[in-house]
Amino acid sequence: MRWFMPCLINASPFQWRKLYRILKFGVLVIVSSLWVTACINHSSIPNQRSLDSSPAENCRLIHHAMGDTCVPANPQRVVVWGGTELDPVLALGVKPIAGSLNVLSYVKQKLPPQQWQGIVDIDGPQGPNLEYLLELRPDLILGHDSRIGPVYTQLSQIAPTVLDGSDDWKSTFRLFAETLNKTDQAQQVMDNYNTRINRFKAEMHHRLPFTISSVEVRADAIILDTSDSFALAVIQEAGLSLSPALNRYTSQTWALSKERLNELESDAMFLRTWGGITAERQAAQSQLKQLQTDPLWSQLQVVQQGKVYEVGDYFQGGGPITANLILDDLFKYLLSQS
């Protein structure tokens, strides 16, 4: 507790709001867990153990962040808890019965309607609705331990639950492909992605080294895509480099003050606003307009040269679909305009 108190005392308004959201979600998780446990104990819905009278014959054993889980050979009623976790599932040609459909706007803005229409949104104002999840009777739940690890026991009583624990999107994709029995499809998806990466590098090689900065404007902060972020992982795999001044930042120290806007100097910059709920999105758009009138912003050479490109919230994705959307922007802005 001693180490925690100075952090609270010196916390910025952005950090306070983030802490508040975490604490609020924690309370929700505890209450929801108690509710789900009570419902399961009094429900006629069979859990995964009673569904599989002969586990060795009717399911496959999958090793994941929370241990080993026996999953259906070909699951038909898949639920995906988490916005970024939806990407690898859709990329495999699987349409979940439910998921966090509205967390990232790219799903409805960039993907064909047939890929997402009919997916029930399980998110409520305070997060995914466990009560509704129980009613859906899924045969498989997918997610990440950082989001739903605390309620894994309750979820696994509703249906076999597999949680990824990696920060590497390719590792997540492999795990979900194995769980969904779609490893052949996954290999084809990655072969296509690697082909595009190699094509971009071949066409871009004469302009290297080429530096990139990538930033997200929120209502109360300017957030960097750091070298260990999803977007920069794709960008660096494509042969580009993070602006040198930004190498010292990590996912734990990603906020940039206006006084340090000069650190964004690069050969090109990708810019987006936070795409959360409507009120936050509007506030972020307002903040961006203010930023663009700030002299510290206007004097950046990358701004003056017109090398700032507005992109979408797929930059904070986590799978093959969003990785390819980032590649689309690299081709569009860095090659077609060169």
N, C-alpha and C positions, 0 to 999 in steps of 0.2 A: 504494500500500500504506500510505503514511503516514496518509492520511485514513481508511483502513479500520480500522486498529488501535485508535484511540480508541473507535470504534463497538463493537468487540468487548469492550473493557475495560469499557465502561459499559452493555453490553447487559443487559437484564432476562432472567430465566429464560424468559419467553415468547419473547423474541427469539432466545435461544440455541436453543430447541427448533425455532423456525421456520427458523433458519439450518441446523440439523442436517438437517431434512427436505429443504431445498433441496439441500444438498450430497449427501445420500444419493440423491436423485432424479437429480442430475447424474451420479453414478457409474453408476447404473442405466442412464441414457440412453446413456452411452458404451459400456458393455458390450453393451447390447441392440443398439446401432447396428452394432457390429462383427459381432455374431452374424447380424443380418438381412442385412447386406451379403454375408457369406460364404454364407448360404443362398441368396440371390438369384442370386449368381454361379454356383452349382452346381445351381440348380433349373430344372425344365422349365416353371415357371409363367411365362408371358409378362408382360412389364411393359407399361405403358400405351402405349409407343411401338410395340411390336410388335402390340398389340391393334388399333391404328388404322392400317390400311394406307393409308386415305384420310382423313386427319384432317379435311379440309374438309367431307367428306360425312358422316362418322360421329360427329362430336363438335362441341361448342360451346366457343368460347374464353371463359374466365372470368378476369377480372383480379381479383387478391386480394393479400393482404399479402406473399406470397412471389413474386409475378410473374404470369405468364399460364399458365393450365393448360387443356388441352383435355379436356372432360368428356363423358361419354355423353349422348346426347340425352334419354334417359329411364332414369336409373340404377335398377337393381333390387336391388343388394346394397350398401347404404350402411352404412358404419361411422361412428359419431360418437364422437370421443375428447374426453371432458370432460363433467362433470355439467350445467353451465349450457347447454352447446351442444346438449344433447338437446332442450331446450324448443322452440326455433324449428323443429326438424325435425318433432317430433310435432305441433306446431300446424298444420303444412302437410298433415297427414294421411299423412305418410310414416312407416312403421315400419322403423327400421334393423334390419339383421340382428344388429348388435352395438353396444354402447356402454357408457358408464360409468353403468350403471343404478342403482347403489346409493349414489352419491355424495350425492344429496339425497333424503331420505326422502319428500318430497311426491309423487314420481312414483307410488309404490305406495299412498300414503295418500289421495291426492286424485283420481287419474285412474282412469277405468274400466279394468278389467283387460284388456279387449281392446285398449287403446291401448299397453300395454307388455308383456303376456305374450308370450313367445316371443323377446324380445330377449336375445341372449346377452351376459352381462356379461364384458367383456374385462379388467376390473381384476383384478390380483393383489395380494398383500400389499404389494408395492413399487410398484404402479402398473400401467398397462395392459400386457398381455402381448403383446409384439411377435411372439413365436414363434407364438402362437395366431392372431394377426391375419393372419399369412402363410398359415396353413392355411385361413382362411375365404374366401380369394379374393374380396375385395370389388371392386366396380367403381367405388367412390368413397369417399374418406375426407374427413370434415369435422372441423374443430377450430379452435383459436385459436393464433396464433403464440406467445403467452406461455406456452403449455403444451407445445406440440410443435414449435415452430420449430426446436430443435436437431436433431430427427430428421426434418425435412421431406424431405431428400434420400432417406433410406432408405424413408420412407413412400411417396413418389412413385414409387419403383421397384416397390412392391407394387400400387399403384392410383393413378389421378389423385387428387391431394390438394389441397384448397382450404382455406386457413387465413384466418380473419378476423383483423384487427389492430386493430379498433375497440373502444372501451370503451362505445359506444352500442348498446344492445340493438336498437334499430330498424334501425341500419345492418347489424348482424349478420343480422337477419331478412331484410332485402332481399337481402343477398349470398347467403344460403343458398337463398332462394326462386328467385333467378336461376339458381343452380347446379343446383337440382333441377327447373328448368323449371316452377315453380309460382307464377309472378308473379301470375296472376289470383286464385288462392286466397289469396295473401298480401295482396292489396288488400282482399279481403272480410274477412279477419281483422282488418286494421287499421281498416277502416270500422266494424266492430262494436265494437272497442276504443274508438275515438274517440267513438262514440255513447254508450257507458257513461261515459266521462270527462265529456262535456258534460252528461249527465243528473245525475251526482253534483254537478258544479259548480252546476247550476241549483237543486238541492234544498238545497245547503249554503250558498248565497251569503249568506243572512241571518245566518249565524253567523260569517262571516269578519270579521277575520282569526282564524285558528285555528292554533295551534302544535302541532307533533308532535315527540316524541323517539322514537327507535327504537334498541334496544340488544340485543346478543347476549351472553349469559353463557357463558363457557367455563370450563374447569377452572382456568385460571390467569390469566384476564383478563376484563375487561368491555370489549366491543368496540362502538363506535358505528357506526350507519349514518350516514355523513357526507353532506353536500350533493351530493357527486359519486358517491354509491353508486346502485346499481340501484333499491333500494327507495325512496329519497328522490326519485329522478327521477320515479317514478310518482306518489308522494304530492304532490310539488310541482306536477306537471302537473295534478293534480286540484284545484289551487287552495289547498292547505294550505302552511304554512310550517314550516321547521325552527326549533326553539327557539333564540332569539337567541344564548344563551351557547355554542351548539354550532357556530356558523358558522365559528369559527376552526379547526376540525378538518378534516382532509382524509383521504383514503384512506391517506396516509403517516403520519398521526398520529392513529390512531383508537382507541387504548387510553385508557380513562378510569379514573383511580384512585378508590378509595372516598372519598377526601377531597374529591373534586369531584362527588359524586353530586348535589349541589344544582343542578348545571348541567343536569340532566335535567328540571327543572321545566318543565311545558308543559301545554297543555289536555288532552292525551292522550298516553299512552306505549304503544308496541308492544314486547313483550318476548318473547324466544325463547332457547332454549339451543342450543349447538352440536350439530348432528345428524350428526357424523361416525361413526367406528367405535363399536361398542358400549361399549367401555371409556371412551372420551372422552365419549360421550353420558351415561353414568351419572355420571361425575365432574362434568360440567357441571350435571346435575340436583342433585347434592349441593351444589355451589357456589351454585346459585340459592337453595336452602333456607336456606343460611347467610346469604346476602345479604338475604333477606326478613326475617330476625330482627335485622339490624343497625339500630341506632337512626338512623344517618344515612339509611338507606333509609326507615324507618318515618315519619320526620318530613317527608318530601316531601309537599307538598299533593296532587300528582297521585296519590300512593299512598293518602293518607287519603280522598280523594274517590272512590276506586274507579274511577279512569280508566286503570288499567294493564291492557292486554289481551294475553294470551298468543297468539302466532301461531306459524307454522311456518317451516321453513327455505326456503320459497319466497321469503322476503324477501331471500334472497341468490341469487335466480335470475338470469334473463337472457333473457327472451323473452315472447311474448304470453300463454302459459299462466300463468306466474308473475305477470305484470303483472295479469292478470285475477283471480288469487287474492288479490292485494293489494287490488284494487278491491272484491272480495267483502267483505273485512274492513272497508274504509272504510264501505261501505253498512251492514254489520251492526252495527258498534260506534258509528259516529258519527251515523248517521241513524235506524236502527230503534230505538235506545235514547234518542233525543233527545226 
